[in-house]
Amino acid sequence: MDMSTIGKNKVKPGLPKLSPGDNVRVSFKIKEASRERVQTFPGLIIKITKHNSGGNFTVRRVTSGIGVEHTFPLASPLLEKIEVVRHGKVRRAKLYYIRRLSTKEARLKERRDRITEAISPVPVEDMLTAPQPEAPAGETKEAG
């Protein structure tokens, strides 16, 4: 066994691409006495750190007027799944300023990808059936 592989954790495959400002629903396992259950934690990603051991991300939500933050390791076996509800439009890597805003002020605009907003190209069938532009009256060429 190589010494460099001992400290490295494997990030779970199939996790979506996360970025600060995303509203997510994180499902993770909780062990209570002799039973195990899955609990969801919806909220806003305010911080993501990435490093060799997988990294982690912090999710914040406001419940009953009280802000609650939870940090989840990306390589944890207790992490069941992550659903991205919507992508927020932000210009910062760490959204610590959200902590001092009220719930209504902390709402972010939704980010839309440029690819989906672009005008779809004209199908080839429409290009073939479209009328061709006519040449001006004085410039006709006759085969001779």
DAHU-V405272 format. One record per residue. RES is the residue in one small letter. BURIAL is 1 if it has 24 or more other ideal C-beta (glycine too) atoms within 12 Angstrom, else 0. D_CENTER is the distance of its C-alpha to the mean C-alpha in Angstrom with 1 decimal. Layout:
BEGIN
RES & BURIAL & D_CENTER
RES & BURIAL & D_CENTER
END
This chain:
BEGIN
m & 0 & 35.7
d & 0 & 34.4
m & 0 & 33.9
s & 0 & 30.6
t & 0 & 28.9
i & 0 & 30.2
g & 0 & 27.7
k & 0 & 24.6
n & 0 & 22.3
k & 0 & 20.3
v & 1 & 16.6
k & 0 & 16.1
p & 0 & 15.3
g & 0 & 12.9
l & 1 & 10.1
p & 0 & 6.5
k & 0 & 5.1
l & 1 & 4.4
s & 1 & 5.7
p & 1 & 8.4
g & 1 & 8.6
d & 1 & 5.8
n & 1 & 8.2
v & 1 & 8.3
r & 1 & 11.4
v & 1 & 12.7
s & 0 & 15.8
f & 1 & 18.3
k & 0 & 22.0
i & 0 & 24.7
k & 0 & 28.3
e & 0 & 31.0
a & 0 & 34.6
s & 0 & 35.1
r & 0 & 32.1
e & 0 & 28.4
r & 0 & 25.8
v & 0 & 22.1
q & 0 & 20.7
t & 0 & 17.5
f & 1 & 16.1
p & 1 & 13.9
g & 1 & 12.9
l & 1 & 11.1
i & 1 & 9.9
i & 1 & 12.7
k & 1 & 13.1
i & 1 & 12.1
t & 0 & 15.0
k & 0 & 15.4
h & 0 & 18.9
n & 0 & 21.2
s & 0 & 21.1
g & 0 & 17.4
g & 1 & 16.2
n & 1 & 14.9
f & 1 & 12.6
t & 1 & 14.1
v & 1 & 13.2
r & 1 & 15.6
r & 1 & 17.1
v & 0 & 20.5
t & 0 & 23.0
s & 0 & 26.4
g & 0 & 26.2
i & 0 & 25.4
g & 0 & 22.2
v & 0 & 21.0
e & 1 & 18.8
h & 1 & 18.0
t & 0 & 17.1
f & 1 & 15.9
p & 1 & 16.8
l & 1 & 14.5
a & 0 & 17.8
s & 1 & 19.4
p & 0 & 21.1
l & 0 & 20.8
l & 1 & 17.0
e & 0 & 17.0
k & 0 & 13.5
i & 1 & 10.0
e & 0 & 8.7
v & 1 & 5.7
v & 0 & 8.2
r & 0 & 7.1
h & 1 & 5.5
g & 1 & 8.5
k & 0 & 10.7
v & 1 & 12.1
r & 0 & 14.6
r & 0 & 14.9
a & 0 & 13.7
k & 0 & 15.3
l & 1 & 15.4
y & 0 & 18.7
y & 0 & 20.2
i & 1 & 18.4
r & 0 & 21.0
r & 0 & 23.9
l & 0 & 22.7
s & 0 & 23.6
t & 0 & 21.2
k & 0 & 21.7
e & 0 & 21.4
a & 1 & 18.1
r & 0 & 16.3
l & 1 & 13.9
k & 0 & 13.8
e & 0 & 11.1
r & 0 & 9.6
r & 0 & 10.8
d & 0 & 10.8
r & 0 & 14.4
i & 0 & 14.9
t & 0 & 14.8
e & 0 & 16.9
a & 0 & 19.5
i & 0 & 22.8
s & 0 & 23.2
p & 0 & 26.1
v & 0 & 29.5
p & 0 & 30.3
v & 0 & 33.2
e & 0 & 35.4
d & 0 & 35.4
m & 0 & 36.3
l & 0 & 39.2
t & 0 & 40.6
a & 0 & 40.2
p & 0 & 43.7
q & 0 & 44.6
p & 0 & 45.8
e & 0 & 49.6
a & 0 & 51.6
p & 0 & 53.9
a & 0 & 57.4
g & 0 & 59.3
e & 0 & 57.2
t & 0 & 57.7
k & 0 & 58.5
e & 0 & 60.9
a & 0 & 61.3
g & 0 & 64.8
END
